[in-house]
């Protein structure tokens, strides 16, 4: 999944050799925006398709039970809403497909680049970065929670009700989704593709800023919850910091596996606290 750079292609120099040619910054920014637009388009398309598939399954279930109403309005009201596990599967299909499409189409790794990444995985310092990043992420999230309480701000992540309900419906799948599947496809999209595009062009700090902003926006879209402006801002700040932290560990270790591991560890801590104490 990883790609840092290879001497034969534009990107970031990995050794003391002369850096390879880099695309112009404007061209790289255009590529970043195109990557993001493609991801959003695929995500929406798959979301609609999975939603329609759920509707067809529900209609089939009603028909098998002999409860299929003839009136369209009664049918629509009788379909109900997707359950928490269905919501997670739709998220996995839509966002995961978007990440895979832009990766294989736009930012696919070469064999040489994968070898560099796997070599970094074997370095003890890589896992030191993972543990340090997860610890810093936890401290920052806890600090933001304390700040919110001090100013009587109670941010509620949009996905929190789904996560809580999924824990009740299937704890095993919730743990699998939160600590393996979601970190993998999110890191592939936001760090490997989006951040990596500007990193390879010699603008890693801009890449961290923009990819982290996109990461925060994906997790908390304005108007989709009852959060106030201040609560939404606090959530954005937290998500953006996490995105930047995962991007930094990818940048410093030069392997996406480190970013995935740090993300997974962060999610495991959050899910563990949620399960034990009912806090996010």
C-alpha angles and dihedrals in degrees: 000000000000132000125173105159141295128214089243097057138045112274145090120328111245099189138035091274125111108290114252120246115287127211117247115276092241091051090049092050090050089051090050092053092046091050090051093048092049090049092050092047093050092044092053093044094051091043091056092045093049090047091053090048090053090051091051091049091051091049090050090050092051091047092051090051091049091241099115107131121215094219112086095213092052089048093052093049091047095054093075124192130304113268123240095267091049089051091052092049090050090050091048093049097044102041094033092052091047091052093048094046096053091041097052094036101040114013109023116161124239124227090255092052092049090051090055090051094049089048089055090052089063093056114100090215089064091063091044087060090049094053093043093049093049091049093049091047091053093048092049093048090049091049092051089050090052091048090052092052092047091056094038092250115145110188114192114196112232092234095049097094091050092049093049092048092046090054088058095044098044120353093181094055091044091055091045092049096044100043103034118012101041095044091049099053095036093052091045091055105035102031107025098038108023102030091034092057093062094034089059089050092056095257103106095149091053088047091053091049098048098038091048091050090051090047091053093046092051092053097045118027113187114251096022095099140028094258119134121235090261093049091048090049091051091051092048091051091051095047092044091052091050091049091050091048093052090045091051094052089050091049095047098042096035093220126101090211088073092055091047091049093048091048092047092049092049091051092047091055092047093047092046091053091046092051095046103037107011093243129124 
